[in-house]
Amino acid sequence: MDHHIIVGLDAFPESAAAARWAAREARLRDAALHLIHAEPWPLPLGIPAAASDARRGWAETVLQEMADELRRAHPGLDITTQSVDGPPAASLATGAATADMLVMGSRGLGSVTGFVLGSVGMAVMHTTERPVVLVRSGEDALPHETEQHTRRDVVVGVDISRPCDALLAFAFEEASRRSCPLHALHSWPPPQFYGYGSAYDPGMLARINQSATTGLDQALRPWRDTFPTVEVTARTPMGHTAQQLLEAGADAGLIVVGRRIRRSLLGVRIGSTTHAVIHHATSPVAVVAHD
């Protein structure tokens, strides 16, 4: 399979930041970059054909201008563009079916800090099983080394109660490419009635923490062996998982979280931790689907 990265492009600053992030990622992976703009079709009744032609011309201009900018910044990078008619979520998911990853911009609105993921982004997340990376416009304000991401750390949230090989493979590979540390985090909730009378038992908390530490070490061990040059730190704090990840990843180059693949009539569900991280993180977030 040829390595390539898909970017969903529109006119918003977050989209441009996503394209620039994806170009740096493509250089790291020695992969091609494919920019896609999807236009809903058919247009609502009453909108003349001339308006449709104008929209197509605008889309081609947006795609070409971004491609030209990225070619200047990354000479030799294989960049292609495509404007498609159809539901944006379905079009992006189809384009990403054989890609290394799909990269999209995600927007902070007004005084809200962090990601505000729109209906298209959420629908894509529900549709594709490829890794999806969400990038905010603030990423463009950070300094970057020539032709690659800054060497900020990678943070991964690990649920030791479920298989997570796909999640850890992605996180270790990203840290290896960047030659940066990887921080693995598994948090556990305080026991019920924690802090009340006999339920406050430091020995019990120590036993829970030791069990979590052992479980996380076991999950990481084969990946440490596979990527011996990656510097790994593992933490098992007590507390809310999403809050712990947001704090640990505040200055990270990438936060990696998981989404379980569910092939049923109930559809796809994004867990509460991943949902909170993608809506409130300020760093780029990779959502990795796994069994």
Steps between C-alpha positions, in 0.01 A plus 500: 500500500633843406537721806291816484322743731159652431413856605148641504538859379264796516541876542542511879836565673476168685488321165815675381676413827395137450646499147832642622513250786423217257776612263756477781360159592525386139869593495554299818327197346640542147136504391299687238248769594150517352283809559124450465219753497153345510197702389152384606302383197237538376462863603173608663212582266501859379879542482588566135757297307720809470541503877610137488761582235625789711533273804700248299730775373548626856581148623758448226663832591518410871652162420753639251614785724561264792678247278727774363581622852588150619715427194701814572542399865574134423672463161470149368190412703245316283180708527173443315161668527141396443166680507206263536124537503330313777445493878828622655517235773440210263738643239782543752444157651508342155819684411662395827413129468853406389688798645748506787280758668238769447580851626236766564484843658297546815368831618494693826202736514487827693633466853489121496846350535571187305345304218144551387449209266225560245252257354727411207795419727290287731335319210841422348619369835201267508557380143869434448720247677817684398676726754350851504711797613334826605703821486422848632602824334721583800739229384619742229617747763759253634856483365580195288829350396562488126294231328375335818295550813652660804633232729234534762403186689231249405239412765283189480204403715487126570203297622666189643167318524473467120728398211678810370778377268391726213501801732845426642646413160392841369632687807838323504546548125425872529743545790765305309462718190533816706784369719302628796388354834171311529286544810253219564222571745238279661292660774262332738201646685497540878317221679135555583457703820871591485587730790215395728586319822625144460490528120805727522768234495846599370591134477205432271595794277857371480375156395278646229784715371739204498251293301459784248878544472551129439227494236641801316854359509373172352320684220809706418762225526478356146502850349800606706678194358394586143604866535803488734615852410172664609524656845183396684353623824195329650264653755192364679350795690171492681246733341283572200665357188410783262621767742826315555557472123418865442748608767772262382449599136471877542836556328521172310568460132224240483244344734399148398165357612298199393158422363357150509385350169143381533341329203139479612159654453582725794759674283827660604545648844775735609572454869464781749876540550576529128198728454627734772858503372409581138277786615733658757860427399713781360762264351439287189299188586522164322198272536595138425229241440568161656317179593 
